[in-house]
Every structure is written in structure tokens, then in C-alpha cells.
């Protein structure tokens, strides 16, 4: 742990380092712009980050710093770590070109969080493209800006400007393939940014965990994450309000927790062919722009199929529907609405394979506004009287059905 060979490049600009190597070593670019490390190889890290772009004592932001291709191995810190870098509108800086961090002691690629020496080290507007973290001890790629208990940021946006975990980090993240990470496969936060072609498999924690709102996601794939089978851990976690187009979930055995937890996001094109659909918790389903493929196929003959839609918008009703196989060539369908955050039965079809439909009645007297549509009705109990509230061409009447 105490063996170290450390090369520092400081207060410079426009430096290219080709094929950096290390044995118990590391490279640090300190307060520099436009420093590029090309194709690191035969690189075995020391007790710090293998390659770091640092700015410990400056309130300036730095840009144009890259790691391009190559790989790093082991080390107690991260494979690559950025401190106080901002690539600006051109997203000038980051990790690109097929970089593979292997068995890092921390994260494969990381943007540092919070403060050092009373100065925010958070990063903005970087590119993270073509990265393949393997068996990192913590996260494969960690792009968080805020970490832990909310505290006022120093030399950065205030909490009044942007809530905790909702900074406009605005990174471009594409083609990440995380494999067997000990923590989260791909971890991040922020209120803006674009994530495309994100693939996580066999992570011991969540495969994909992104906090914050206002981001766009395209093509997320999770394969057998939460490999540690930790109770309460979910495989894909997107807790803010985001737009998600394309989610693939494959589990050969179903771990505890949910396959996807995105209760505030709009989702299109969800494919989960081997996942119990009761483990899918999503917000709105939108099918007007790119079509809407929702494919959830239970893998057991008696598996309950239940997709939960928890957020109501103008075009989607919040509902739950269960389909259960009840015998050879027969199934029962039970429909619910979400009322008071819990499913409420509205209809049961073909219970017991009798070919009948059971419709739920209200247990309380309904107000006139309960039947807003012309030529429709609802049934309720008024004491011991079963009563229908009928809207006939906009005229409401009440008719006792039983006495």
C-alpha cells in the first residue's frame, strides 16, 4: 500500500502523454488544461488514483483534459478521477475511446464530489464515452456531484439555485459496459445530461442508479444486477422525473427488490421477458412519439403479471392489471386503479373459468361528479340499497336497484 511512484504535471497546457505505464504508480495533472493521456497500458496503480486531474487549491475550472483508450489495473483509488473540470458547451474533457479500468480499489471512472480545502470539486459538461469497468471495488462509473447529507456548496451553485443531487452537470454518457462491479455499475446525479447505451451486468449493487431529474436516457440494459441479493436494493433506480426510451431487463434468477424503480419517469419501449412484472415500478408510459412496446412476460405458469403505473398524466391512467393462469387454456384478469397509493379492485374477468365479469361497486354514496360522462353509470351502496347513478345525455338520475 505504501509503494508509490507518482508523476505530476502542473500549471501547464497542451501536453500529450502517450502510452503511460506504471508499476505501483500514478499520474497527476494539477491545474492544467488540454492534457491528454493516450492509451495507458501495463498500468498497475498505487495507493491513489491511477490518473487524476486535480485542482486542490483553485477556484478556476479546467478543461480539455482526457484519458483516451487503454486500461488501468488495481490501485487503491479510481482508475481516472476528475476534480473541478468543466468542459463547457463543447463538452471538452472526459474519458473516451474504449478505456477499461480493471479491479480498481474505488471506482473505475469518477468525478469527485463535494469540497476539498473548502472549494467545490464538482465537474460539469464532460464526456464519458466507451468505458468498460470490470470488477471495480466500488462503482464502475461514478458521476455524482453531490454526496451525503446536503450542505451548502462552496464556490459553486448554491442549494437555493439547485437542490442537492440536481446540479446541471450536463455530462454526455454513452456506451458504458459495467461488469461485476462490487458497488453500482453506473452511478450519477444531476438535473441535465444525456445517457445512451448503458449496459450493466452482475453488479453486486444496483446496475444503474441515477439521481435527479431532467435527463434523457436511451437504451438501458440490466442483466442480473443486485447480484448480492440485498433486500431493498433495486436493479435500475431512476428516482427523479426523466425521459427514458428503451429499457431491457434480463434476469436468469430474480433477486430481491425491484427490476426497475422509476416512479416519476416517462418510459417507452420496455422489454423484460424474464422478469416478474410486479417488480416493475414506473411512472408514465408514453407511446405517441416512437411507439410503445411494453413487453413483460412472466416466467412461471402461475406468475402474476402486474405492471404498476404510479404517476398520472393527461394521457395515461394510473392502474394495475393482473393476469393469472387458472388452468389449461384459461386465465383470469383482474383490474385495479391506484387509489390512496394502493390498488383498488374495479373488475375481475373469468374468475374460476366461469366466463363471467365481476364489477366492483362503491361502498359509499357517490356524488354527482362521480359520473361525468354522458350515457354512463356507476353503482354504489346507499345503506342496504344498491343504487345506480345514471348520466343520461348529461342528465343525472338515481335509481334503486334493490331494496
Buried (B, 14 or more C-beta within 10 A) or exposed (E): EEEBEBEEBEEEEEBEBEEBEBEBBBBBBBBBBBBBBBBBBEBBBBBBBBBBBBBEEBEEBBBBBBBBBBBBBBBBBBBBBBBBBBBBEEBBBBBBBBBBBBBBBBBBBBBBBBBBEEBBBBBBBBBBBBBBBBBBBBBBBBBBBBEEEEEEBBBBBEEEEBEBBBBBBBBBBBBBBBBBBBBBBBBBBBBBBBBBBBBBBBBBBBBBBBBBBBBEBBBBBBBBBBBEEBEEBBBBBBBBBBBBBBBBBBBEEBBEBBBBBBBBBBBBBBBBEBBBBBBBBBBBBBEEEEEEEBEBEBEEEEBBBBBBBBBBEEEBEBBBBBBBBEEEEEEBBBBBBBEEEEBEBBBBBBBEEEEEEEEBBBEEBBEEEEBEEEEEBBBBBBEEEBBBBBBEEEEBEBEEEEE
